[in-house]
Amino acid sequence: MGFRNPWAYSFMALFIVFSIILLLINARNAVEGYSGVTSAMLNLILYLVPLMSLLLGSFSLTAEKEEGSWRLLSAYPLGTLSFIVGKYAGLTLVLWVIMFVGYGVSGMLGAVFGGGFAISDFVLFIAFSMGLSFLFVAIAMMIGTFARNRWQALTISVSIWFFAVIGWSSLLVAILGMVPYLYVKPALIFLTFLNPAELVRLFVIVKLGGGSILGPEYYDWVHWIGRADGTLWFILICTLWAAVAAGIAYIIWERGRHRE
Amino acid sequence: MIKRRGWLAACLLLLGVFVWIAPCAAYASLDKGTIQQLIDEAKPGDTVTIAPGEYRGAITIDKSVTLVGEPGTVIVNDAAQPAVTITADGVSVSGITVEQRSMEESTAIELVASNTMLSNLDIHTHAFGIRLRKSNRNEIADNSIQWLGEMSGQEVKMSAKRNGIDLYDSHDNVISGNRISSMNDGIYQESSHRNQVIGNRIDHSRYGIHCMYTEGTIVRGNAGNYNVTGAMVMGVTDAIVEDNSFTKQSENVNSQGLLLFDVHTSTIANNRVEGNRIGFYVEQSSKNDIRNNSIERNFVGIQFLESEGNELQANDFIANVINAEATDSPDNRLTANFWDNFSGIDADGNGRSDISYAINPFFQQLTHQTPAFQLFFQSPGMQFLETMMQSDRSSWTVDIEPLMMPAGQQAMAGKHNSYTFWVSLCLLLISTIIIYNTGVKRT
C-alpha cells in the first residue's frame, strides 16, 4: 500500500516538524477554547493538510495510469468501483496514519515537557485534520481521474488548493460584490458547502465555542451546529460530499475502461 | 391510566394543603398584617425584631424604624403592589427573605426615601428587586437578588424579566457586595448621579451594570460573568470604572465585556476582561483614559467605532483572536500597550518597541458593509487579503511604542496533561502497527 511510497514518508517527516511547531506556538500561551493561539493553529493545519491530501491522492491515481498498472489491473476481474473505493480508503488511511504519528509525537512531547494541548482541543484538532484530509482526498480522486500525468495533477492540485484555502475569501468578496445584497448570504452559505476547507473550519470554530463571533447573521446555524446532532449532520454532509466526489471519479474511470 | 393520574393529583393536593397549613399552624399568632401592626405600634427610632416564619405582604414602612428579621423570616407577596414600601427617611431593614410572586409590573422593595440601609436581604422576585425613586444617600449592601422560579428550570425570556436594583433620579447611593443572578439588568441607573457600585457579583443577566445618563458614577471591584454584557455604560461623563472583572460574556451574538457608548472623560482602569465576544466595545466615546487593563482570550480585544481622543495605555492584549479593531476613529492615542501577536524591536532597551503596531481596519469595514462576510473571520484567505490591503496606512490606529513584555503579572499555564499523553501513545501505537503491517512487512 501507500507505505511503500517514499512520498508518504517525506510527508510524515514534514507533518512531525509541523506539529512540533504547533506545540511550540501553543506553549507560548496555553489556552483552552477559541483564542488567538487556536485560531493560528487552525490556519496552519488548514494550509498544510489539504495540500498534502491533494498531492498524495492525485499522484497515486496518475501513477497508476503512467506506470500502466491500471491496464494490468483492468485485465483482472476487479470492478472499477472496488478499485476507486479501495484507493480512497487506502489513501485516507495513509494520511490519517501520517497525522497520528505527527500528533502523537507532539502530544507526547507536550505532555512530558509541559505546555501541551488541553485534551479537548487536542482531540478536536485531530478530528479537524482527519475530516479535512478525508474531504480533500475525495477531491484528489477527481483530480487524479481527470489529469493525464503527474505534472497535470500537480498543477490542478496546487491551483485548487490555492483557491480553496488562500484565495477563497478574496474570490468570494469579489464575486459577491456583483450579486444583489439580498442574495449574498444564501450564496455565501451555498458556496461554503462546496468548499470543504471552509466547511470544516467553521464547524471547528463553533465547536471550540467561538460561534458568536460570526455575528447575528448566522445565529441559527451556529446554534444548530453547536447541538449534539449537529455533529451527526456534519458527518453526514461530509460523507455525502465524499460519496459524490468518489462517484464522479468512478463514472469517469468506468467509461475510460470500456473505451480501451 | 386515568386512575393512576387521579391518585397522583390527590397526593399532590394533599401535599399542597399540608405545606400551606404547616406554617400557618406553627405561627398562628403571626398572620397577615402582623409586621405592619408592629411597625404601626413602634415609635421612630425603635428596633422591631421579627420572629422566624412566613408572613404575607405587602407592608409599608412610613417612620424611621429598624426592622431586623431573625433567620427564617420570609415575607411573601402575591399582590401587585411592592412587598415592602419604604417612604420614611432613615429606615433600616435587614435579615429578611422577600418573595415577590406577582407577575405584575411591580417590585419586591420600593424605596422612596433617603438615608435608608438595606442589608442581608434575600430577594426572590417575579418583578423588580429593589427600586429606588428620587431616593438619595441610601446604602444597599450584601443582599442577594434573583429571579423567582429560575431554580425550577422555568425558561423565562430575558426581556420579560426586570432589573435587580433599579435607580431613577436617585443620587449619592452606595450599592455594595450584592449578589444578583438571572435578572434583566443587574444594577440599572438612569439619570442618577454620583452613585457608587462596589464589589457586586452579577451573573446570567442581560447587562450586569447598566448606566444611562449618569455623572460621576463609580463602578469598582465588581465581577460579572455569563451576562450578555458585563457593564453597559451609556451617555455618561466622568465615570470611574476600575478593578472590575468581566468574564465569559460570549454566548450571545451581542456580547461584550464592557460597552462604552457616548462616554466622555471617564477613567477605565485595572479591569480584567476575559473570554468575552468583545472585551471593550467603545462607540462614539471621546477623551477617556483606558489604562492598565488586562484583555485576554476574547474573540475581539477592543473595538473602536467613531471614537476619538481616547488615551489607551499600558493595557495587556493577550491571546485574543483579534486584538483590536478600529473604524472611523482618528486621534486615539495608543501608547505602550502589550500586543501578543506583535514582535517589536527594542534597540535602546527601554522596554518599548522602536517600531509601531498598526491596526488594519479592512475586515471591520468589509463586514460593516456586508455582515454576511463575518463568516470569513480569521480565515487564512482573509488574512492573506488583509496583508495585501495596506493602502492608506496613515489613517490606521497605531500604537507608537508597544511594550515588549506584558505590563501586568502573567500566570503562564504550563499544563501537564496526562489524558493527552495517553491519547498520543495510542495514536503512535496504532500508526506503528499499520505501517509495520502494510509497509515494512511486505517488502
Contacts between the chains, C-beta under 8 A, distances in Angstrom:
chain1	res1	chain2	res2	distance
A	1	B	438	4.5
A	1	B	439	7.0
A	2	B	438	7.6
A	2	B	439	7.8
A	3	B	434	7.9
A	3	B	435	5.3
A	3	B	438	5.3
A	3	B	439	2.7
A	3	B	440	7.5
A	4	B	439	5.8
A	4	B	442	7.5
A	4	B	443	6.1
A	27	B	414	8.0
A	29	B	318	6.7
A	29	B	319	5.0
A	29	B	340	6.8
A	29	B	412	7.5
A	30	B	412	7.4
A	30	B	413	4.4
A	30	B	414	7.0
A	30	B	415	5.4
A	31	B	297	5.9
A	31	B	319	5.1
A	31	B	413	7.7
A	33	B	275	7.4
A	33	B	297	7.4
A	34	B	299	6.9
A	34	B	321	6.6
A	35	B	297	5.0
A	35	B	319	4.6
A	35	B	320	7.2
A	35	B	321	6.2
A	36	B	319	4.8
A	36	B	320	5.5
A	36	B	321	5.2
A	36	B	322	7.8
A	36	B	323	7.6
A	36	B	340	6.8
A	36	B	341	6.2
A	37	B	319	5.8
A	39	B	321	5.0
A	39	B	378	5.0
A	43	B	378	7.3
A	43	B	379	7.7
A	43	B	380	4.6
A	43	B	383	7.0
A	46	B	380	5.3
A	47	B	380	6.3
A	93	B	434	7.0
A	97	B	430	7.7
A	97	B	431	4.4
A	97	B	434	5.2
A	97	B	435	6.4
A	98	B	431	8.0
A	100	B	427	4.1
A	100	B	428	7.0
A	100	B	430	5.9
A	100	B	431	4.1
A	101	B	427	7.5
A	101	B	428	6.6
A	101	B	431	4.8
A	103	B	424	6.8
A	103	B	427	5.9
A	104	B	424	4.6
A	104	B	425	7.2
A	104	B	427	3.8
A	104	B	428	3.7
A	104	B	431	6.7
A	105	B	424	7.6
A	105	B	428	7.2
A	106	B	424	7.8
A	107	B	420	5.1
A	107	B	421	7.0
A	107	B	423	6.4
A	107	B	424	3.1
A	107	B	427	7.1
A	108	B	421	6.3
A	108	B	424	4.5
A	108	B	425	6.8
A	108	B	428	7.2
A	110	B	417	7.4
A	110	B	420	6.4
A	111	B	416	6.5
A	111	B	417	5.5
A	111	B	418	6.8
A	111	B	420	4.8
A	111	B	421	3.5
A	111	B	424	6.5
A	112	B	416	8.0
A	112	B	421	7.2
A	114	B	414	4.0
A	114	B	415	6.7
A	114	B	416	5.6
A	115	B	414	5.6
A	115	B	415	7.1
A	116	B	415	6.0
A	116	B	416	7.3
A	116	B	417	5.2
A	116	B	420	5.3
A	116	B	421	8.0
A	117	B	417	7.0
A	117	B	420	5.7
A	118	B	415	6.7
A	118	B	417	6.4
A	118	B	420	7.6
A	119	B	417	5.8
A	119	B	419	4.0
A	119	B	420	5.2
A	119	B	423	6.8
A	122	B	417	7.9
A	122	B	420	5.2
A	122	B	423	6.6
A	123	B	423	6.9
A	126	B	427	7.6
A	165	B	380	5.7
A	165	B	381	6.7
A	166	B	380	6.0
A	166	B	381	5.4
A	166	B	384	5.1
A	167	B	381	6.2
A	167	B	384	7.6
A	168	B	379	7.1
A	168	B	381	4.3
A	169	B	373	7.8
A	169	B	376	4.4
A	169	B	379	5.7
A	169	B	381	3.7
A	169	B	382	4.6
A	169	B	384	7.8
A	169	B	385	5.9
A	170	B	381	6.2
A	170	B	384	7.1
A	170	B	385	4.9
A	171	B	381	8.0
A	172	B	376	7.8
A	173	B	366	6.9
A	173	B	373	6.6
A	173	B	376	7.9
A	173	B	385	7.3
A	176	B	370	7.6
A	181	B	370	7.4
A	184	B	370	5.8
A	184	B	372	4.9
A	185	B	372	4.1
A	188	B	372	5.3
A	188	B	373	7.5
A	188	B	375	6.1
A	192	B	375	6.8
A	198	B	375	7.8
A	198	B	379	7.0
A	201	B	379	6.4
A	202	B	375	6.9
A	205	B	377	7.7
A	209	B	250	7.0
A	210	B	299	6.1
A	210	B	321	7.2
A	212	B	250	5.6
A	212	B	251	6.4
A	212	B	252	6.4
A	212	B	253	5.0
A	212	B	255	6.2
A	212	B	277	5.0
A	212	B	299	7.4
A	213	B	277	6.3
A	213	B	299	4.2
A	213	B	300	7.4
A	213	B	321	7.0
A	213	B	374	7.5
A	213	B	377	5.4
A	214	B	253	8.0
A	214	B	374	5.3
A	214	B	375	6.0
A	214	B	377	6.4
A	215	B	253	5.8
A	215	B	367	7.4
A	215	B	371	5.7
A	215	B	374	4.1
A	216	B	253	4.5
A	216	B	254	7.4
A	216	B	371	7.4
A	217	B	371	5.1
A	217	B	372	5.4
A	217	B	374	6.3
A	217	B	375	7.9
A	218	B	374	7.3
A	218	B	375	6.8
A	219	B	253	5.6
